[in-house]
Amino acid sequence: MNTTPIAYIVFNRPQHTEKSFNVLRKYKPNKLFIIADGPRNNHPTDVARCDLVRKIVKKVDWNCEVSYNFSDINLGLKRRVSSGIDWVFESVDRAIILEDDCIPNEDFFRFCDNLLEYYKNNPQICVITGNNFQRGISRNTYSYYFSKFNHCWGWATWKEAWKHYDGSLSFWPAWSNSKDWHEKFSDNTERKYWTKIFDRVYQGKIDSWAYPWTACNWHRNALSVAPNVNLVSNIGFGLDGTHATSANHSAANLQTHLIGEISHPSSVRQDLEADSFDFNNHFEGKKIKFPRLLLYYPINLFNRFLSKLKHMLSS
């Protein structure tokens, strides 16, 4: 029985919606909440594209309790996603959340189902994510590890965890100057990176629900469950994406893998090494730390080669 409700978030990309909706059709959830934003005023193709998307998601041809929350106006990414999840948790106590450009494999839903139940009474766990950006590195001998990052390209959570979401980051001015905030990062570069982002979110300069959700979970020292293999592929990178506009991003269209029988670690502890790897690679912290080295290392290597070659020729 596919009993965990699914919140499915769509907008204006019918080609992506068709693919992800076909995954849901194959999975056949018993309860489905469909959330859609309205067309933007200054985008003449939005009306037709949003309408086409809504026609696609109304073709639920399996036994399923379906609820729709379609906005007539454009709320923007932050308000639409957060208000949609608020709406879902008015009715249920847990949900799997999937956006239209996220394509999960067959093990994703089982992984979320299992861990939503396993950690339902553990307030330290805020998110079950289907994402793995460890580039083939397995962090332990179990099915998953614990991360501070609540990656949201296919994820799940509980009503009890979501109630801590504060989109305005009202706690940020005080927290950003606290001992707790500074002690959370042994890496000064990473702390500065997130400080800059959360400053801009607080100032209303970034239209994101995911950044506030991250800050809220860090504020209360919550962790996420991350699989040791990638379970979801994001196909949404490209010029028509809202934020993910680079089709060449290293996280675009990642291959997924089956996770097999789920085995659980004996204790809950953040994997600091995995999170450092995520920041340096997925969030491109390496480029921030070593921009000149990355730029000039190939040149220096070539110059060393020429120097050695000249020495050999002259001897």
Secondary structure per residue as TSV (DSSP state, phi and psi in degrees):
chain	resnum	aa	ss	phi	psi
A	1	M	-	360.0	125.2
A	2	N	-	-90.4	79.5
A	3	T	-	-91.0	-23.4
A	4	T	S	-68.2	123.8
A	5	P	-	-61.1	148.5
A	6	I	E	-117.7	129.3
A	7	A	E	-98.5	120.0
A	8	Y	E	-116.3	120.0
A	9	I	E	-109.9	123.0
A	10	V	E	-129.9	167.9
A	11	F	-	-147.0	-93.3
A	12	N	S	-135.9	23.2
A	13	R	-	-120.6	87.5
A	14	P	H	-60.2	-32.9
A	15	Q	H	-67.9	-35.0
A	16	H	H	-75.9	-41.5
A	17	T	H	-60.2	-41.5
A	18	E	H	-57.1	-43.6
A	19	K	H	-70.2	-46.6
A	20	S	H	-71.8	-33.4
A	21	F	H	-67.6	-33.3
A	22	N	H	-64.3	-31.9
A	23	V	H	-65.4	-43.1
A	24	L	H	-65.4	-38.1
A	25	R	H	-61.5	-38.6
A	26	K	H	-70.9	-37.9
A	27	Y	H	-75.1	-35.6
A	28	K	-	60.6	63.7
A	29	P	-	-65.1	151.7
A	30	N	S	-79.1	-27.5
A	31	K	E	-136.7	128.1
A	32	L	E	-134.3	126.4
A	33	F	E	-108.9	120.7
A	34	I	E	-111.6	123.2
A	35	I	E	-116.4	128.7
A	36	A	E	-135.7	138.4
A	37	D	-	-86.9	159.7
A	38	G	-	-87.6	166.7
A	39	P	-	-66.9	148.7
A	40	R	-	-81.8	144.0
A	41	N	T	-65.4	-34.4
A	42	N	T	-99.0	19.3
A	43	H	-	-124.7	97.2
A	44	P	T	-61.1	-22.6
A	45	T	T	-89.2	-8.3
A	46	D	H	-62.2	-40.7
A	47	V	H	-58.0	-49.7
A	48	A	H	-67.7	-40.6
A	49	R	H	-69.6	-41.7
A	50	C	H	-63.6	-39.9
A	51	D	H	-63.1	-41.0
A	52	L	H	-65.8	-41.0
A	53	V	H	-59.9	-43.9
A	54	R	H	-66.8	-33.0
A	55	K	H	-66.4	-38.5
A	56	I	H	-62.1	-48.4
A	57	V	H	-77.2	-8.4
A	58	K	T	-85.2	-3.7
A	59	K	-	-90.1	54.2
A	60	V	-	-81.2	106.1
A	61	D	-	-111.8	30.0
A	62	W	S	-131.6	169.3
A	63	N	S	-70.9	105.3
A	64	C	-	-155.9	139.8
A	65	E	E	-87.7	113.7
A	66	V	E	-113.8	134.9
A	67	S	E	-124.5	139.6
A	68	Y	E	-116.6	139.4
A	69	N	E	-132.5	86.8
A	70	F	E	-102.7	123.6
A	71	S	-	-85.3	137.1
A	72	D	S	-78.1	-23.5
A	73	I	S	-117.7	165.1
A	74	N	-	-84.4	117.6
A	75	L	-	-90.6	-19.2
A	76	G	H	87.7	162.9
A	77	L	H	-58.9	-48.6
A	78	K	H	-63.3	-53.7
A	79	R	H	-68.2	-37.4
A	80	R	H	-69.4	-46.8
A	81	V	H	-67.3	-48.2
A	82	S	H	-65.8	-41.2
A	83	S	H	-68.6	-32.8
A	84	G	H	-66.4	-42.6
A	85	I	H	-68.7	-37.5
A	86	D	H	-54.7	-46.1
A	87	W	H	-61.2	-42.7
A	88	V	H	-60.2	-45.1
A	89	F	T	-79.6	3.4
A	90	E	T	-74.4	-18.5
A	91	S	T	-116.7	-26.8
A	92	V	-	-133.1	164.8
A	93	D	S	-102.5	-4.4
A	94	R	E	-157.6	157.5
A	95	A	E	-161.3	150.6
A	96	I	E	-95.5	132.2
A	97	I	E	-116.8	124.9
A	98	L	E	-135.1	129.6
A	99	E	E	-95.2	162.6
A	100	D	T	-64.2	-19.7
A	101	D	T	-102.2	12.1
A	102	C	E	-108.6	121.6
A	103	I	E	-111.4	102.1
A	104	P	E	-83.2	154.2
A	105	N	-	-89.1	-179.3
A	106	E	H	-67.6	-20.0
A	107	D	H	-87.5	-14.6
A	108	F	H	-59.2	-49.4
A	109	F	H	-65.4	-40.6
A	110	R	H	-64.2	-40.6
A	111	F	H	-59.8	-48.3
A	112	C	H	-64.4	-46.0
A	113	D	H	-54.3	-49.3
A	114	N	H	-61.8	-47.2
A	115	L	H	-81.9	-26.5
A	116	L	H	-60.8	-39.0
A	117	E	H	-75.4	-42.2
A	118	Y	H	-64.4	-37.7
A	119	Y	T	-109.2	20.7
A	120	K	T	-63.3	-25.4
A	121	N	T	-107.6	17.1
A	122	N	-	-110.6	101.6
A	123	P	T	-68.5	-10.6
A	124	Q	T	-74.6	-21.3
A	125	I	E	-96.7	124.4
A	126	C	E	-107.4	-28.1
A	127	V	E	-145.6	144.1
A	128	I	E	-108.6	116.2
A	129	T	E	-106.3	150.2
A	130	G	-	-95.8	4.5
A	131	N	-	-97.8	140.9
A	132	N	-	-137.8	120.5
A	133	F	-	-116.5	31.5
A	134	Q	S	-89.6	2.6
A	135	R	T	55.4	45.1
A	136	G	T	91.0	-5.1
A	137	I	-	-82.8	123.8
A	138	S	-	-93.1	125.6
A	139	R	-	-84.8	-14.4
A	140	N	S	-163.8	-172.8
A	141	T	S	-94.1	6.8
A	142	Y	S	-100.0	-173.6
A	143	S	S	-81.2	-16.7
A	144	Y	E	-157.3	168.3
A	145	Y	E	-131.3	176.7
A	146	F	E	-110.0	132.2
A	147	S	E	-130.8	154.1
A	148	K	S	-79.7	-15.5
A	149	F	-	-88.9	124.0
A	150	N	-	-96.9	65.3
A	151	H	-	-54.7	136.6
A	152	C	-	-119.6	25.5
A	153	W	S	-94.0	70.8
A	154	G	S	96.7	102.2
A	155	W	E	-153.7	176.0
A	156	A	E	-147.6	152.9
A	157	T	E	-157.9	-179.2
A	158	W	E	-113.4	156.4
A	159	K	H	-56.7	-39.6
A	160	E	H	-63.3	-34.7
A	161	A	H	-77.3	-42.6
A	162	W	H	-65.4	-23.3
A	163	K	T	-62.4	-15.1
A	164	H	T	-86.7	-2.9
A	165	Y	-	-66.1	128.5
A	166	D	-	-132.1	94.0
A	167	G	T	-63.7	-24.2
A	168	S	T	-85.1	-8.4
A	169	L	-	51.8	49.2
A	170	S	T	-59.7	-25.0
A	171	F	T	-84.9	-9.5
A	172	W	H	-64.2	-46.8
A	173	P	H	-54.9	-44.4
A	174	A	H	-72.5	-43.1
A	175	W	H	-67.9	-35.7
A	176	S	T	-64.7	-20.2
A	177	N	T	-104.3	9.9
A	178	S	S	-90.2	161.7
A	179	K	H	-63.5	-38.4
A	180	D	H	-58.8	-46.1
A	181	W	H	-61.4	-43.6
A	182	H	H	-70.5	-30.8
A	183	E	H	-78.7	-13.5
A	184	K	T	-72.1	-15.4
A	185	F	-	-128.7	116.7
A	186	S	S	-78.6	-17.6
A	187	D	-	-100.3	109.2
A	188	N	H	-62.1	-34.1
A	189	T	H	-62.7	-42.7
A	190	E	H	-67.5	-40.6
A	191	R	H	-61.4	-42.1
A	192	K	H	-65.2	-37.6
A	193	Y	H	-58.7	-50.8
A	194	W	H	-74.4	-32.0
A	195	T	H	-60.5	-43.7
A	196	K	H	-63.0	-42.6
A	197	I	H	-66.3	-48.1
A	198	F	H	-68.2	-30.8
A	199	D	H	-59.5	-45.9
A	200	R	H	-69.9	-35.7
A	201	V	H	-63.3	-46.5
A	202	Y	H	-60.8	-35.4
A	203	Q	T	-81.0	-1.0
A	204	G	T	76.8	22.6
A	205	K	-	-95.9	-7.0
A	206	I	S	-126.5	123.3
A	207	D	-	-87.8	78.5
A	208	S	-	-139.7	134.5
A	209	W	S	-90.7	-25.9
A	210	A	H	-70.9	-39.3
A	211	Y	H	-64.0	-47.6
A	212	P	H	-60.1	-37.5
A	213	W	H	-62.5	-40.9
A	214	T	H	-61.5	-49.3
A	215	A	H	-61.0	-40.9
A	216	C	H	-61.8	-40.9
A	217	N	H	-71.6	-38.2
A	218	W	H	-66.4	-36.2
A	219	H	H	-59.8	-34.1
A	220	R	T	-106.2	16.4
A	221	N	T	59.9	37.5
A	222	A	-	-89.9	156.1
A	223	L	E	-122.8	163.1
A	224	S	E	-113.2	153.5
A	225	V	E	-94.3	124.3
A	226	A	E	-120.9	129.9
A	227	P	E	-70.0	153.2
A	228	N	S	-80.1	-3.2
A	229	V	S	-133.4	156.9
A	230	N	-	-79.2	130.9
A	231	L	-	-110.2	-9.6
A	232	V	E	-136.7	136.5
A	233	S	E	-111.2	129.2
A	234	N	E	-92.2	113.6
A	235	I	-	-99.1	8.9
A	236	G	-	-91.4	1.2
A	237	F	-	-70.6	133.5
A	238	G	S	155.0	178.8
A	239	L	T	-64.7	-23.3
A	240	D	T	-90.9	5.3
A	241	G	S	-78.5	154.0
A	242	T	S	-74.3	-49.1
A	243	H	S	-117.5	-37.4
A	244	A	-	-84.8	81.6
A	245	T	-	-98.5	-8.5
A	246	S	-	-96.2	111.9
A	247	A	T	-68.8	-14.8
A	248	N	T	-95.9	8.1
A	249	H	-	-60.4	141.9
A	250	S	T	-63.1	-20.8
A	251	A	T	-93.5	-1.5
A	252	A	T	-73.4	135.4
A	253	N	T	54.0	39.4
A	254	L	-	-63.9	143.7
A	255	Q	-	-67.9	145.9
A	256	T	-	-107.5	160.3
A	257	H	-	-137.4	154.1
A	258	L	-	-78.1	146.1
A	259	I	-	-100.1	-17.7
A	260	G	-	73.3	-157.2
A	261	E	S	-65.4	133.4
A	262	I	-	-85.3	125.8
A	263	S	-	-118.6	142.5
A	264	H	-	-109.4	136.5
A	265	P	-	-62.1	156.2
A	266	S	S	-80.6	-17.2
A	267	S	S	-146.0	161.3
A	268	V	-	-98.4	114.6
A	269	R	-	-150.7	130.7
A	270	Q	B	-61.1	135.5
A	271	D	-	-89.1	96.7
A	272	L	H	-64.2	-36.8
A	273	E	H	-67.2	-41.8
A	274	A	H	-64.0	-42.0
A	275	D	H	-67.9	-36.2
A	276	S	H	-63.7	-40.9
A	277	F	H	-62.8	-42.7
A	278	D	I	-59.7	-46.5
A	279	F	I	-63.9	-45.9
A	280	N	I	-67.9	-29.8
A	281	N	I	-109.2	-57.5
A	282	H	I	-66.7	-43.2
A	283	F	S	-91.7	4.4
A	284	E	-	61.0	36.6
A	285	G	H	-61.6	-29.5
A	286	K	H	-58.2	-40.6
A	287	K	H	-68.3	-29.0
A	288	I	H	-74.2	-40.7
A	289	K	H	-75.1	-39.8
A	290	F	-	-126.4	50.7
A	291	P	H	-62.6	-41.3
A	292	R	H	-72.4	-38.3
A	293	L	H	-62.6	-43.6
A	294	L	H	-64.8	-33.0
A	295	L	H	-77.3	-41.5
A	296	Y	H	-100.8	-11.4
A	297	Y	H	-58.5	-47.1
A	298	P	H	-59.9	-36.8
A	299	I	H	-67.2	-43.8
A	300	N	H	-62.7	-38.9
A	301	L	H	-64.0	-42.3
A	302	F	H	-65.2	-40.2
A	303	N	H	-64.8	-37.8
A	304	R	H	-65.1	-37.8
A	305	F	H	-63.9	-43.6
A	306	L	H	-64.1	-39.1
A	307	S	H	-63.3	-44.5
A	308	K	H	-65.0	-39.2
A	309	L	H	-63.5	-43.3
A	310	K	H	-63.8	-38.7
A	311	H	H	-63.8	-41.5
A	312	M	H	-66.1	-40.2
A	313	L	H	-70.7	-30.7
A	314	S	H	-85.2	-12.2
A	315	S	-	-93.2	360.0
